[in-house]
């Protein structure tokens, strides 16, 4: 069975002048509490519920804003979760 689809081979989107590029959201880390940042953070206890606006500890890069769904307990995350005081 043959396909009726034909490739134009251009690799360009109809509405743009150049190739389509996927962009990743820019995540700006917040100043780390260990470096004396402006904000003070407290680590959530294991039974506390994580909500949008909390922060995930990202190794040496500081904290990343959690923008995912709420309803998960902090103990279910591999990385520590923090909240602004």
N, C-alpha and C positions, 0 to 999 in steps of 0.2 A: 504494500500500500504506500503510495507516494504522498508526501506532504504538499499542501497547497501554499504553504508559507514561503515567502521569498525574503531573503536578507538584502537590505540595501547596502550593508557594509560600510556605511558612513560613520557609525558610532556616535552620532550627534543627536541631541534632542531637538525636536521641532521648534521649540520656543527659545532656544539659546543659540549663541554663536559659537560655543565651544563644547568640549566633551562634558558630560554630566559627571560631577564628582560628589561622592557621599561625604558629608561633613559630620564630624563627631562633636557632641556638645562640649563646650569648654567648661572644665571643672576647676574652679579656683580654690586652692586649699586655704583654709583659715589659719591664722597664726597659731603655732603650737603653744600649748600651755606650758611646756617645759622651757620654752625660750622666752617666757615672760610676755606673752601676747596681751593685747588689750582686753580680750574677753577672758572670763574665768569659766571653766567647764567642770562638771562633775560627772563621774562615771555612773551610768545607770545600774541599778541593782538587777540581779538576774530575773526577778519577777515583775519588773516594770515594763510597760508597753512602749514600744518604739513608735514614734509618730513623725510625720514630715516636719522638718525643722530641727531634728536631732542631728548629731554628727557622728560619722564613722571615722575611727582612727586609721589613718593611711600611712603607716610606717613612719618614715622620716620626713614625709611631705606635709605633715600637720593633720588637719581634719577636713573631711569632705562632707558637704551637706547631704543628708539622707532625704531623697525626694521620692522614695518608693512608697508603697502602701503602708498603712498603719495596722496595728492589731497583732504584731509579732512581739513576743517577749524578748528581752535583751539577751537572755541565755541561749536563744536559738541562732545567734549570729556568731561567726567565727572571730570576727574582729570586735574589739570593745566599742560600745556605743556611749556617746557623751551628750549632755544637754547643757545649754547655757544656764548659768545661775542667775 
